């Protein structure tokens, strides 16, 4: 095999690695988003031991993805030198990974504090949970998180750390990452433009309804005279149904 | 990554918002379904959301639980809303507790305010992006501005932000509609507290962060010791005059009072009539006792409809202090409040100068004015002015020799060898105190002052109605540009110079010949 074919093979392998990292990054993003959504119901009346277990599972999944992604990104950084096409993408992924870790760590800290404030060990602790008006648990969100594929077949070999240790571990990881790799943040450019994420044609019908539902509450109390009906278009009067 | 400039220095030792923990405990009691506030359901068009509380119920519960009166319960309730523990449903941007049937809900503990987690810009950016994705054009103007700023500052993270926003949206879609409405309300309330809309105040604003730990022991390095040595040296060298002696006041006057007397003389002086009474009393005892300084009103009680102010009359010339022939009664009365007021007003100063001329002791005021000129004048003229001042006032046998004590004189003369702006400061203060303690009171009793009081006019009150006042304020034009004032001054100076210049006979004859 001459040099050319070898290098082509190398490039292809590298590209595959990079795309794998991209997928992993989006997976990590999904997992952390689900984690955050579940964490918002901690301490509320929808809290429960099942929610906490699901949080743990999601965290373990995130941990697996994190470690795998960290290793592959490091390897890629070592491989690619400055000036190659993939290098930019790898740097971008690195920076995104850093931000994701930071945000995840903050969520973890919050979750550990909240779990301390609202322990669920005794029955009377359930009284302390704040009635926020939510009804459903976080199970749907958790199932979404569970569907995320881990691109690396690490299995259950690595022991997953408990919450506090995880926070400390991420701290160490972040510091090490910032120290060892010298990528200036200003050199990374985003692929999205400002306001670009909103230009979606197929915006959900559901979204409009949601916004209007939230706005219903903003209506002032002056027009009590408006007769309300249970007709679906008469949204204005429906906030005052409570009076009857 | 995110630049963590502000670390948690000492905040966990001395949290500045200890109330937050107490409020949390209160809130947990409030939301108890049995012994807490009555909650009801909020019916929306498709579903109903439980756990809604009314404002008046909250106040009633606080009144009975904390055993306070309604006003205080209202204040506590407003605090709860302002911090974000309870959020209003009907007017989410106005964080107050209304004592009527308006609805509130408890905030989930994830969004409770905590001083140690500062609300991060990244999260706010994600929130704005989320709302933008859901419906384009829903962001308010100030939110759009902030979005633009974030796009610039958090540019390196922007992909992450947008990605997270999308994922959180998708994760949220898994929930039931009622839950989504609840969550959106919660998040919106959280961000209204932590990133308030412009011109509103956030209750979480606790001032500037500390940059060092107030409880940490400072390392005893050589720099530290050097600082301490310099500080103690200067403390020893400082002249130790008691503030009572320097102010010539009541020996029981504390430094605090002295501070206020020096810095706000018009507030702390007792009224003139009272002061005269005190002086009469004091003269009997031989010691001047003054009572604890009471704040006296600065002007007449009804200051809205008396002397027309420059603002109302839209006359820009009146903004500069000028010597008028007939000051108003209020101005004349103001001269008696404190010596400083008298000197500030050019009319008053002129009057005082007249009085001093009659008493043949004008050199004090002249020296004071010369010192002021030195302080405020041009730097190039300093040495020149200092020379003149020395020759005129300070030299032994000078024409207008001022009477300062030996120590001050020695200091001043020594300082004049290398003159700077404040070289006459000690002597000026001494003379000022001299005039204030002695001459000023004699002036207030003198016929010169009494004459001025009689001559002073009571100006006619203005007849502007409220509407006209507002109209005036709207039509206000900018006053004279300082350049115009300077030009006028230059012209006047030129004219004065021309008038006093020695007359050139040749030119005069030449002009006359030309005319002929």
Interface residues (C-beta under 8 A of the other chain):
Chain A: X26 X29 X30 X32 X33 X34 X36 X37 X39 X40 X41 X42 X43 X44 X45 X92 X95 X96 X98 X99 X100 X102 X103 X106 X109 X110 X113 X114 X117 X118 X127 X128 X130 X131 X132 X133 X134 X135 X136 X140 X141 X143 X144 X145 X174 X178 X185 X186 X188 X189 X190 X191 X192 X194 X195 X197 X198 X199 X200 X203 X206 X207 X208 X209 X210 X211 X213 X214 X216 X217 X218 X219 X220 X221 X232 X234 X235 X238 X239 X241 X242
Chain B: X1 X2 X24 X27 X28 X31 X32 X33 X39 X40 X41 X42 X43 X44 X45 X46 X49 X50 X51 X52 X89 X90 X91 X92 X101 X102 X103 X105 X106 X107 X108 X109 X110 X111 X114 X117 X120 X122 X123 X129 X132 X133 X134 X135 X136 X138 X147 X148 X151 X155 X156 X157 X158 X159 X160 X162 X163 X164 X165 X166 X167 X168 X170 X171 X172 X173 X174 X175 X176 X177 X178 X179 X180 X181 X182 X183 X184 X185 X186 X188
